[in-house]
C-alpha cells in the first residue's frame, strides 16, 4: 500500500497529513485515485491532476 502526504492544504486537511492510497483506476484515459485518512475514518476520490498538485509520495508499506 502506498502512503502519500499533503504538500499543501486540501479539503480541510492540513499540510503533512498522511493518506493511504486504497485504489487507482483508469477508464478511457482518466485516472482516478481513492485515498483514506490515516485513521481510516474518511475517504475521497481525486483525479490525477489533483494527486500531482496536492500530494507527494511518502513510502510504500506491505
C-alpha positions as MATLAB code, in Angstrom:
seq = 'XXXXXXXXXXXXXXXXXXXXXXXXXXXXXXXXXXXXXXXXXXXXXXXXXXXXXXXXXXXXXX';
ca = [
       0.000    0.000    0.000;
       1.286    3.457   -0.847;
       1.313    6.340    1.617;
       1.012    9.942    0.428;
       1.430   13.221    2.308;
      -0.200   16.554    1.582;
       2.056   19.236    0.087;
      -0.440   21.973    0.941;
      -3.896   22.291    2.492;
      -6.617   20.349    0.667;
     -10.318   19.872    1.540;
      -9.800   20.992    5.126;
      -6.807   18.727    5.763;
      -3.540   20.348    6.804;
      -0.170   20.078    5.105;
       1.719   16.914    6.135;
      -1.379   14.789    6.771;
      -0.828   11.192    5.673;
      -3.217    9.268    3.439;
      -3.317    5.679    2.212;
      -3.840    5.099   -1.493;
      -6.563    2.450   -1.444;
      -7.415    2.185   -5.124;
      -6.400    3.513   -8.509;
      -8.397    3.047  -11.682;
      -8.284    4.204  -15.260;
     -11.207    4.467  -17.644;
     -10.659    5.817  -21.162;
      -7.514    7.670  -20.150;
      -8.945    9.247  -16.995;
      -7.174    8.134  -13.834;
      -8.969    8.210  -10.505;
      -7.479    7.592   -7.061;
      -9.208    6.737   -3.792;
      -7.429    7.898   -0.646;
      -8.225    7.222    3.013;
      -7.069    9.138    6.051;
      -4.514    7.544    8.342;
      -7.213    6.629   10.882;
      -9.397    5.205    8.033;
     -12.437    7.317    9.001;
     -12.669    9.421    5.819;
     -12.180    8.651    2.154;
     -12.328   10.645   -1.027;
     -11.747   10.238   -4.720;
      -9.460   12.531   -6.725;
      -8.170   12.701  -10.279;
      -4.556   12.527  -11.412;
      -4.003   16.287  -11.621;
      -5.172   16.766   -8.008;
      -2.900   13.947   -6.860;
       0.116   15.559   -8.518;
      -0.781   19.064   -7.330;
      -1.568   18.372   -3.657;
       0.148   15.098   -2.707;
       3.653   13.705   -2.573;
       4.591   10.026   -2.364;
       5.927    9.252    1.110;
       6.535    5.495    1.321;
       5.232    2.066    0.422;
       4.177   -0.361    3.117;
       3.268   -4.022    2.803;
];
